[in-house]
Amino acid sequence: MMADELEQPVEAQAVEAEAPPERNERFKWYILHAYSGFERKVRESIESRVQAFGLKDRVGRVMIPPNR
């Protein structure tokens, strides 16, 4: 392991390993605020509603921030 790798935070390494999201000019970014600890539940709820209402073409990727 090189010295540069040791200085880089673990979170940054995990984000870099993730594939970049598909870019689609039709999509807009929205930010939702949720109670701490309920982020996953909100994401699951959004994803299930997208599925139930057939909105796959209108909703892109639902992301939550990594735990700190």
PDB file of N, CA, C and O in Angstrom:
ATOM      1  N   MET A   1       0.845  -1.165   0.000  1.00  0.00           N
ATOM      2  CA  MET A   1       0.000   0.000   0.000  1.00  0.00           C
ATOM      3  C   MET A   1       0.892   1.230   0.000  1.00  0.00           C
ATOM      4  O   MET A   1       1.878   1.280   0.736  1.00  0.00           O
ATOM      5  N   MET A   2       0.562   2.215  -0.810  1.00  0.00           N
ATOM      6  CA  MET A   2       1.378   3.420  -0.929  1.00  0.00           C
ATOM      7  C   MET A   2       0.906   4.466   0.064  1.00  0.00           C
ATOM      8  O   MET A   2      -0.210   4.380   0.576  1.00  0.00           O
ATOM      9  N   ALA A   3       1.748   5.452   0.338  1.00  0.00           N
ATOM     10  CA  ALA A   3       1.434   6.506   1.300  1.00  0.00           C
ATOM     11  C   ALA A   3       0.209   7.305   0.857  1.00  0.00           C
ATOM     12  O   ALA A   3      -0.587   7.712   1.703  1.00  0.00           O
ATOM     13  N   ASP A   4       0.036   7.540  -0.451  1.00  0.00           N
ATOM     14  CA  ASP A   4      -1.121   8.288  -0.952  1.00  0.00           C
ATOM     15  C   ASP A   4      -2.427   7.577  -0.605  1.00  0.00           C
ATOM     16  O   ASP A   4      -3.420   8.233  -0.291  1.00  0.00           O
ATOM     17  N   GLU A   5      -2.439   6.267  -0.656  1.00  0.00           N
ATOM     18  CA  GLU A   5      -3.640   5.495  -0.363  1.00  0.00           C
ATOM     19  C   GLU A   5      -4.012   5.601   1.112  1.00  0.00           C
ATOM     20  O   GLU A   5      -5.193   5.582   1.459  1.00  0.00           O
ATOM     21  N   LEU A   6      -3.013   5.712   1.975  1.00  0.00           N
ATOM     22  CA  LEU A   6      -3.279   5.801   3.399  1.00  0.00           C
ATOM     23  C   LEU A   6      -3.924   7.127   3.770  1.00  0.00           C
ATOM     24  O   LEU A   6      -4.707   7.190   4.718  1.00  0.00           O
ATOM     25  N   GLU A   7      -3.608   8.182   3.039  1.00  0.00           N
ATOM     26  CA  GLU A   7      -4.146   9.498   3.344  1.00  0.00           C
ATOM     27  C   GLU A   7      -5.590   9.657   2.885  1.00  0.00           C
ATOM     28  O   GLU A   7      -6.299  10.535   3.377  1.00  0.00           O
ATOM     29  N   GLN A   8      -6.028   8.834   1.964  1.00  0.00           N
ATOM     30  CA  GLN A   8      -7.378   8.958   1.415  1.00  0.00           C
ATOM     31  C   GLN A   8      -8.383   8.321   2.370  1.00  0.00           C
ATOM     32  O   GLN A   8      -8.199   7.181   2.797  1.00  0.00           O
ATOM     33  N   PRO A   9      -9.473   9.071   2.714  1.00  0.00           N
ATOM     34  CA  PRO A   9     -10.475   8.504   3.635  1.00  0.00           C
ATOM     35  C   PRO A   9     -11.132   7.264   3.052  1.00  0.00           C
ATOM     36  O   PRO A   9     -11.240   7.124   1.834  1.00  0.00           O
ATOM     37  N   VAL A  10     -11.568   6.373   3.920  1.00  0.00           N
ATOM     38  CA  VAL A  10     -12.210   5.129   3.497  1.00  0.00           C
ATOM     39  C   VAL A  10     -13.468   5.420   2.708  1.00  0.00           C
ATOM     40  O   VAL A  10     -13.733   4.751   1.710  1.00  0.00           O
ATOM     41  N   GLU A  11     -14.258   6.410   3.132  1.00  0.00           N
ATOM     42  CA  GLU A  11     -15.498   6.759   2.438  1.00  0.00           C
ATOM     43  C   GLU A  11     -15.224   7.160   0.997  1.00  0.00           C
ATOM     44  O   GLU A  11     -15.956   6.762   0.091  1.00  0.00           O
ATOM     45  N   ALA A  12     -14.184   7.937   0.782  1.00  0.00           N
ATOM     46  CA  ALA A  12     -13.858   8.381  -0.570  1.00  0.00           C
ATOM     47  C   ALA A  12     -13.496   7.195  -1.452  1.00  0.00           C
ATOM     48  O   ALA A  12     -13.857   7.168  -2.629  1.00  0.00           O
ATOM     49  N   GLN A  13     -12.796   6.227  -0.904  1.00  0.00           N
ATOM     50  CA  GLN A  13     -12.441   5.052  -1.681  1.00  0.00           C
ATOM     51  C   GLN A  13     -13.689   4.287  -2.092  1.00  0.00           C
ATOM     52  O   GLN A  13     -13.772   3.807  -3.222  1.00  0.00           O
ATOM     53  N   ALA A  14     -14.654   4.166  -1.200  1.00  0.00           N
ATOM     54  CA  ALA A  14     -15.883   3.429  -1.504  1.00  0.00           C
ATOM     55  C   ALA A  14     -16.684   4.133  -2.581  1.00  0.00           C
ATOM     56  O   ALA A  14     -17.250   3.469  -3.449  1.00  0.00           O
ATOM     57  N   VAL A  15     -16.752   5.453  -2.555  1.00  0.00           N
ATOM     58  CA  VAL A  15     -17.503   6.211  -3.550  1.00  0.00           C
ATOM     59  C   VAL A  15     -16.837   6.086  -4.915  1.00  0.00           C
ATOM     60  O   VAL A  15     -17.528   5.940  -5.923  1.00  0.00           O
ATOM     61  N   GLU A  16     -15.520   6.141  -4.966  1.00  0.00           N
ATOM     62  CA  GLU A  16     -14.819   6.040  -6.232  1.00  0.00           C
ATOM     63  C   GLU A  16     -15.012   4.660  -6.867  1.00  0.00           C
ATOM     64  O   GLU A  16     -15.025   4.541  -8.092  1.00  0.00           O
ATOM     65  N   ALA A  17     -15.160   3.631  -6.054  1.00  0.00           N
ATOM     66  CA  ALA A  17     -15.318   2.284  -6.576  1.00  0.00           C
ATOM     67  C   ALA A  17     -16.694   2.083  -7.214  1.00  0.00           C
ATOM     68  O   ALA A  17     -16.868   1.198  -8.052  1.00  0.00           O
ATOM     69  N   GLU A  18     -17.664   2.898  -6.820  1.00  0.00           N
ATOM     70  CA  GLU A  18     -19.020   2.791  -7.355  1.00  0.00           C
ATOM     71  C   GLU A  18     -19.054   3.337  -8.778  1.00  0.00           C
ATOM     72  O   GLU A  18     -18.435   4.359  -9.073  1.00  0.00           O
ATOM     73  N   ALA A  19     -19.771   2.658  -9.647  1.00  0.00           N
ATOM     74  CA  ALA A  19     -19.874   3.101 -11.038  1.00  0.00           C
ATOM     75  C   ALA A  19     -20.608   4.433 -11.101  1.00  0.00           C
ATOM     76  O   ALA A  19     -21.556   4.649 -10.346  1.00  0.00           O
ATOM     77  N   PRO A  20     -20.185   5.330 -11.990  1.00  0.00           N
ATOM     78  CA  PRO A  20     -20.877   6.611 -12.101  1.00  0.00           C
ATOM     79  C   PRO A  20     -22.306   6.407 -12.607  1.00  0.00           C
ATOM     80  O   PRO A  20     -22.557   5.521 -13.425  1.00  0.00           O
ATOM     81  N   PRO A  21     -23.239   7.226 -12.121  1.00  0.00           N
ATOM     82  CA  PRO A  21     -24.626   7.063 -12.549  1.00  0.00           C
ATOM     83  C   PRO A  21     -24.785   7.390 -14.029  1.00  0.00           C
ATOM     84  O   PRO A  21     -24.053   8.205 -14.591  1.00  0.00           O
ATOM     85  N   GLU A  22     -25.748   6.738 -14.633  1.00  0.00           N
ATOM     86  CA  GLU A  22     -26.038   6.992 -16.034  1.00  0.00           C
ATOM     87  C   GLU A  22     -26.563   8.416 -16.162  1.00  0.00           C
ATOM     88  O   GLU A  22     -27.445   8.820 -15.404  1.00  0.00           O
ATOM     89  N   ARG A  23     -26.040   9.169 -17.099  1.00  0.00           N
ATOM     90  CA  ARG A  23     -26.441  10.568 -17.262  1.00  0.00           C
ATOM     91  C   ARG A  23     -27.580  10.656 -18.267  1.00  0.00           C
ATOM     92  O   ARG A  23     -27.484  10.137 -19.379  1.00  0.00           O
ATOM     93  N   ASN A  24     -28.641  11.310 -17.869  1.00  0.00           N
ATOM     94  CA  ASN A  24     -29.787  11.509 -18.729  1.00  0.00           C
ATOM     95  C   ASN A  24     -30.249  12.940 -18.544  1.00  0.00           C
ATOM     96  O   ASN A  24     -30.640  13.331 -17.444  1.00  0.00           O
ATOM     97  N   GLU A  25     -30.211  13.717 -19.596  1.00  0.00           N
ATOM     98  CA  GLU A  25     -30.542  15.134 -19.520  1.00  0.00           C
ATOM     99  C   GLU A  25     -32.004  15.373 -19.143  1.00  0.00           C
ATOM    100  O   GLU A  25     -32.344  16.473 -18.708  1.00  0.00           O
ATOM    101  N   ARG A  26     -32.872  14.381 -19.295  1.00  0.00           N
ATOM    102  CA  ARG A  26     -34.280  14.549 -18.939  1.00  0.00           C
ATOM    103  C   ARG A  26     -34.485  14.554 -17.433  1.00  0.00           C
ATOM    104  O   ARG A  26     -35.474  15.105 -16.950  1.00  0.00           O
ATOM    105  N   PHE A  27     -33.571  13.953 -16.682  1.00  0.00           N
ATOM    106  CA  PHE A  27     -33.724  13.849 -15.237  1.00  0.00           C
ATOM    107  C   PHE A  27     -33.261  15.124 -14.549  1.00  0.00           C
ATOM    108  O   PHE A  27     -32.333  15.788 -15.011  1.00  0.00           O
ATOM    109  N   LYS A  28     -33.911  15.456 -13.448  1.00  0.00           N
ATOM    110  CA  LYS A  28     -33.523  16.571 -12.606  1.00  0.00           C
ATOM    111  C   LYS A  28     -33.163  16.008 -11.242  1.00  0.00           C
ATOM    112  O   LYS A  28     -33.659  14.950 -10.856  1.00  0.00           O
ATOM    113  N   TRP A  29     -32.307  16.703 -10.513  1.00  0.00           N
ATOM    114  CA  TRP A  29     -31.898  16.284  -9.181  1.00  0.00           C
ATOM    115  C   TRP A  29     -32.833  16.884  -8.145  1.00  0.00           C
ATOM    116  O   TRP A  29     -33.202  18.056  -8.233  1.00  0.00           O
ATOM    117  N   TYR A  30     -33.210  16.083  -7.172  1.00  0.00           N
ATOM    118  CA  TYR A  30     -33.996  16.547  -6.034  1.00  0.00           C
ATOM    119  C   TYR A  30     -33.348  16.019  -4.772  1.00  0.00           C
ATOM    120  O   TYR A  30     -32.804  14.914  -4.761  1.00  0.00           O
ATOM    121  N   ILE A  31     -33.405  16.795  -3.722  1.00  0.00           N
ATOM    122  CA  ILE A  31     -32.848  16.381  -2.439  1.00  0.00           C
ATOM    123  C   ILE A  31     -33.989  16.343  -1.435  1.00  0.00           C
ATOM    124  O   ILE A  31     -34.747  17.304  -1.311  1.00  0.00           O
ATOM    125  N   LEU A  32     -34.108  15.234  -0.722  1.00  0.00           N
ATOM    126  CA  LEU A  32     -35.112  15.085   0.325  1.00  0.00           C
ATOM    127  C   LEU A  32     -34.418  15.012   1.670  1.00  0.00           C
ATOM    128  O   LEU A  32     -33.353  14.407   1.795  1.00  0.00           O
ATOM    129  N   HIS A  33     -35.009  15.616   2.656  1.00  0.00           N
ATOM    130  CA  HIS A  33     -34.477  15.520   4.007  1.00  0.00           C
ATOM    131  C   HIS A  33     -35.300  14.478   4.757  1.00  0.00           C
ATOM    132  O   HIS A  33     -36.529  14.474   4.688  1.00  0.00           O
ATOM    133  N   ALA A  34     -34.613  13.601   5.468  1.00  0.00           N
ATOM    134  CA  ALA A  34     -35.286  12.545   6.231  1.00  0.00           C
ATOM    135  C   ALA A  34     -34.709  12.520   7.644  1.00  0.00           C
ATOM    136  O   ALA A  34     -33.587  12.970   7.877  1.00  0.00           O
ATOM    137  N   TYR A  35     -35.485  11.994   8.575  1.00  0.00           N
ATOM    138  CA  TYR A  35     -34.976  11.830   9.930  1.00  0.00           C
ATOM    139  C   TYR A  35     -33.779  10.888   9.906  1.00  0.00           C
ATOM    140  O   TYR A  35     -33.742   9.931   9.133  1.00  0.00           O
ATOM    141  N   SER A  36     -32.816  11.168  10.749  1.00  0.00           N
ATOM    142  CA  SER A  36     -31.637  10.337  10.843  1.00  0.00           C
ATOM    143  C   SER A  36     -32.034   8.897  11.165  1.00  0.00           C
ATOM    144  O   SER A  36     -32.834   8.645  12.065  1.00  0.00           O
ATOM    145  N   GLY A  37     -31.470   7.977  10.425  1.00  0.00           N
ATOM    146  CA  GLY A  37     -31.766   6.566  10.627  1.00  0.00           C
ATOM    147  C   GLY A  37     -32.901   6.050   9.754  1.00  0.00           C
ATOM    148  O   GLY A  37     -33.136   4.843   9.704  1.00  0.00           O
ATOM    149  N   PHE A  38     -33.605   6.938   9.067  1.00  0.00           N
ATOM    150  CA  PHE A  38     -34.728   6.525   8.227  1.00  0.00           C
ATOM    151  C   PHE A  38     -34.431   6.679   6.737  1.00  0.00           C
ATOM    152  O   PHE A  38     -35.333   6.534   5.912  1.00  0.00           O
ATOM    153  N   GLU A  39     -33.197   6.968   6.388  1.00  0.00           N
ATOM    154  CA  GLU A  39     -32.836   7.202   4.993  1.00  0.00           C
ATOM    155  C   GLU A  39     -33.158   5.998   4.109  1.00  0.00           C
ATOM    156  O   GLU A  39     -33.730   6.151   3.030  1.00  0.00           O
ATOM    157  N   ARG A  40     -32.788   4.799   4.570  1.00  0.00           N
ATOM    158  CA  ARG A  40     -33.044   3.590   3.789  1.00  0.00           C
ATOM    159  C   ARG A  40     -34.536   3.345   3.606  1.00  0.00           C
ATOM    160  O   ARG A  40     -34.982   2.940   2.532  1.00  0.00           O
ATOM    161  N   LYS A  41     -35.287   3.590   4.642  1.00  0.00           N
ATOM    162  CA  LYS A  41     -36.739   3.397   4.586  1.00  0.00           C
ATOM    163  C   LYS A  41     -37.363   4.351   3.556  1.00  0.00           C
ATOM    164  O   LYS A  41     -38.255   3.955   2.805  1.00  0.00           O
ATOM    165  N   VAL A  42     -36.899   5.588   3.521  1.00  0.00           N
ATOM    166  CA  VAL A  42     -37.399   6.561   2.544  1.00  0.00           C
ATOM    167  C   VAL A  42     -37.050   6.104   1.129  1.00  0.00           C
ATOM    168  O   VAL A  42     -37.889   6.163   0.230  1.00  0.00           O
ATOM    169  N   ARG A  43     -35.809   5.649   0.931  1.00  0.00           N
ATOM    170  CA  ARG A  43     -35.398   5.166  -0.389  1.00  0.00           C
ATOM    171  C   ARG A  43     -36.263   3.984  -0.827  1.00  0.00           C
ATOM    172  O   ARG A  43     -36.721   3.940  -1.968  1.00  0.00           O
ATOM    173  N   GLU A  44     -36.486   3.031   0.074  1.00  0.00           N
ATOM    174  CA  GLU A  44     -37.312   1.868  -0.253  1.00  0.00           C
ATOM    175  C   GLU A  44     -38.740   2.275  -0.598  1.00  0.00           C
ATOM    176  O   GLU A  44     -39.353   1.713  -1.505  1.00  0.00           O
ATOM    177  N   SER A  45     -39.259   3.247   0.127  1.00  0.00           N
ATOM    178  CA  SER A  45     -40.616   3.738  -0.126  1.00  0.00           C
ATOM    179  C   SER A  45     -40.707   4.384  -1.509  1.00  0.00           C
ATOM    180  O   SER A  45     -41.650   4.133  -2.259  1.00  0.00           O
ATOM    181  N   ILE A  46     -39.730   5.206  -1.836  1.00  0.00           N
ATOM    182  CA  ILE A  46     -39.719   5.855  -3.159  1.00  0.00           C
ATOM    183  C   ILE A  46     -39.628   4.797  -4.252  1.00  0.00           C
ATOM    184  O   ILE A  46     -40.376   4.846  -5.229  1.00  0.00           O
ATOM    185  N   GLU A  47     -38.714   3.841  -4.091  1.00  0.00           N
ATOM    186  CA  GLU A  47     -38.540   2.805  -5.105  1.00  0.00           C
ATOM    187  C   GLU A  47     -39.791   1.949  -5.279  1.00  0.00           C
ATOM    188  O   GLU A  47     -40.122   1.568  -6.402  1.00  0.00           O
ATOM    189  N   SER A  48     -40.494   1.640  -4.181  1.00  0.00           N
ATOM    190  CA  SER A  48     -41.714   0.835  -4.304  1.00  0.00           C
ATOM    191  C   SER A  48     -42.830   1.629  -4.984  1.00  0.00           C
ATOM    192  O   SER A  48     -43.617   1.064  -5.743  1.00  0.00           O
ATOM    193  N   ARG A  49     -42.902   2.923  -4.718  1.00  0.00           N
ATOM    194  CA  ARG A  49     -43.913   3.760  -5.378  1.00  0.00           C
ATOM    195  C   ARG A  49     -43.612   3.922  -6.863  1.00  0.00           C
ATOM    196  O   ARG A  49     -44.526   3.942  -7.688  1.00  0.00           O
ATOM    197  N   VAL A  50     -42.348   4.036  -7.197  1.00  0.00           N
ATOM    198  CA  VAL A  50     -41.958   4.109  -8.614  1.00  0.00           C
ATOM    199  C   VAL A  50     -42.434   2.853  -9.333  1.00  0.00           C
ATOM    200  O   VAL A  50     -42.990   2.922 -10.429  1.00  0.00           O
ATOM    201  N   GLN A  51     -42.211   1.725  -8.712  1.00  0.00           N
ATOM    202  CA  GLN A  51     -42.627   0.438  -9.278  1.00  0.00           C
ATOM    203  C   GLN A  51     -44.153   0.346  -9.374  1.00  0.00           C
ATOM    204  O   GLN A  51     -44.688  -0.043 -10.413  1.00  0.00           O
ATOM    205  N   ALA A  52     -44.852   0.703  -8.293  1.00  0.00           N
ATOM    206  CA  ALA A  52     -46.307   0.571  -8.231  1.00  0.00           C
ATOM    207  C   ALA A  52     -47.033   1.482  -9.219  1.00  0.00           C
ATOM    208  O   ALA A  52     -48.060   1.104  -9.783  1.00  0.00           O
ATOM    209  N   PHE A  53     -46.498   2.672  -9.423  1.00  0.00           N
ATOM    210  CA  PHE A  53     -47.174   3.638 -10.288  1.00  0.00           C
ATOM    211  C   PHE A  53     -46.573   3.706 -11.693  1.00  0.00           C
ATOM    212  O   PHE A  53     -46.949   4.571 -12.484  1.00  0.00           O
ATOM    213  N   GLY A  54     -45.647   2.806 -12.006  1.00  0.00           N
ATOM    214  CA  GLY A  54     -45.070   2.755 -13.349  1.00  0.00           C
ATOM    215  C   GLY A  54     -44.307   4.014 -13.725  1.00  0.00           C
ATOM    216  O   GLY A  54     -44.456   4.528 -14.833  1.00  0.00           O
ATOM    217  N   LEU A  55     -43.496   4.507 -12.808  1.00  0.00           N
ATOM    218  CA  LEU A  55     -42.764   5.750 -13.048  1.00  0.00           C
ATOM    219  C   LEU A  55     -41.286   5.530 -13.358  1.00  0.00           C
ATOM    220  O   LEU A  55     -40.480   6.451 -13.218  1.00  0.00           O
ATOM    221  N   LYS A  56     -40.928   4.332 -13.772  1.00  0.00           N
ATOM    222  CA  LYS A  56     -39.520   3.998 -14.023  1.00  0.00           C
ATOM    223  C   LYS A  56     -38.878   4.971 -15.021  1.00  0.00           C
ATOM    224  O   LYS A  56     -37.697   5.295 -14.900  1.00  0.00           O
ATOM    225  N   ASP A  57     -39.643   5.425 -15.988  1.00  0.00           N
ATOM    226  CA  ASP A  57     -39.096   6.346 -16.991  1.00  0.00           C
ATOM    227  C   ASP A  57     -38.977   7.782 -16.470  1.00  0.00           C
ATOM    228  O   ASP A  57     -38.352   8.620 -17.119  1.00  0.00           O
ATOM    229  N   ARG A  58     -39.566   8.073 -15.314  1.00  0.00           N
ATOM    230  CA  ARG A  58     -39.546   9.430 -14.769  1.00  0.00           C
ATOM    231  C   ARG A  58     -38.637   9.581 -13.556  1.00  0.00           C
ATOM    232  O   ARG A  58     -38.275  10.698 -13.186  1.00  0.00           O
ATOM    233  N   VAL A  59     -38.264   8.463 -12.935  1.00  0.00           N
ATOM    234  CA  VAL A  59     -37.410   8.507 -11.745  1.00  0.00           C
ATOM    235  C   VAL A  59     -36.133   7.731 -12.047  1.00  0.00           C
ATOM    236  O   VAL A  59     -36.176   6.563 -12.432  1.00  0.00           O
ATOM    237  N   GLY A  60     -35.016   8.391 -11.868  1.00  0.00           N
ATOM    238  CA  GLY A  60     -33.725   7.753 -12.152  1.00  0.00           C
ATOM    239  C   GLY A  60     -33.234   6.936 -10.994  1.00  0.00           C
ATOM    240  O   GLY A  60     -33.819   5.908 -10.654  1.00  0.00           O
ATOM    241  N   ARG A  61     -32.180   7.379 -10.395  1.00  0.00           N
ATOM    242  CA  ARG A  61     -31.507   6.652  -9.335  1.00  0.00           C
ATOM    243  C   ARG A  61     -31.817   7.304  -7.994  1.00  0.00           C
ATOM    244  O   ARG A  61     -31.707   8.523  -7.861  1.00  0.00           O
ATOM    245  N   VAL A  62     -32.198   6.519  -7.010  1.00  0.00           N
ATOM    246  CA  VAL A  62     -32.446   7.027  -5.658  1.00  0.00           C
ATOM    247  C   VAL A  62     -31.221   6.688  -4.827  1.00  0.00           C
ATOM    248  O   VAL A  62     -30.877   5.518  -4.662  1.00  0.00           O
ATOM    249  N   MET A  63     -30.561   7.722  -4.301  1.00  0.00           N
ATOM    250  CA  MET A  63     -29.321   7.512  -3.573  1.00  0.00           C
ATOM    251  C   MET A  63     -29.446   8.062  -2.160  1.00  0.00           C
ATOM    252  O   MET A  63     -30.173   9.024  -1.914  1.00  0.00           O
ATOM    253  N   ILE A  64     -28.719   7.430  -1.231  1.00  0.00           N
ATOM    254  CA  ILE A  64     -28.616   7.953   0.134  1.00  0.00           C
ATOM    255  C   ILE A  64     -27.142   8.121   0.449  1.00  0.00           C
ATOM    256  O   ILE A  64     -26.305   7.386  -0.075  1.00  0.00           O
ATOM    257  N   PRO A  65     -26.816   9.091   1.310  1.00  0.00           N
ATOM    258  CA  PRO A  65     -25.409   9.310   1.619  1.00  0.00           C
ATOM    259  C   PRO A  65     -24.838   8.158   2.437  1.00  0.00           C
ATOM    260  O   PRO A  65     -25.574   7.493   3.166  1.00  0.00           O
ATOM    261  N   PRO A  66     -23.537   7.916   2.324  1.00  0.00           N
ATOM    262  CA  PRO A  66     -22.923   6.856   3.129  1.00  0.00           C
ATOM    263  C   PRO A  66     -22.896   7.263   4.606  1.00  0.00           C
ATOM    264  O   PRO A  66     -22.881   8.450   4.934  1.00  0.00           O
ATOM    265  N   ASN A  67     -22.889   6.273   5.480  1.00  0.00           N
ATOM    266  CA  ASN A  67     -22.788   6.551   6.927  1.00  0.00           C
ATOM    267  C   ASN A  67     -21.427   7.135   7.228  1.00  0.00           C
ATOM    268  O   ASN A  67     -20.425   6.767   6.616  1.00  0.00           O
ATOM    269  N   ARG A  68     -21.407   8.032   8.163  1.00  0.00           N
ATOM    270  CA  ARG A  68     -20.119   8.656   8.526  1.00  0.00           C
ATOM    271  C   ARG A  68     -19.606   8.092   9.795  1.00  0.00           C
ATOM    272  O   ARG A  68     -18.538   8.490  10.260  1.00  0.00           O
TER     273      ARG A  68
END
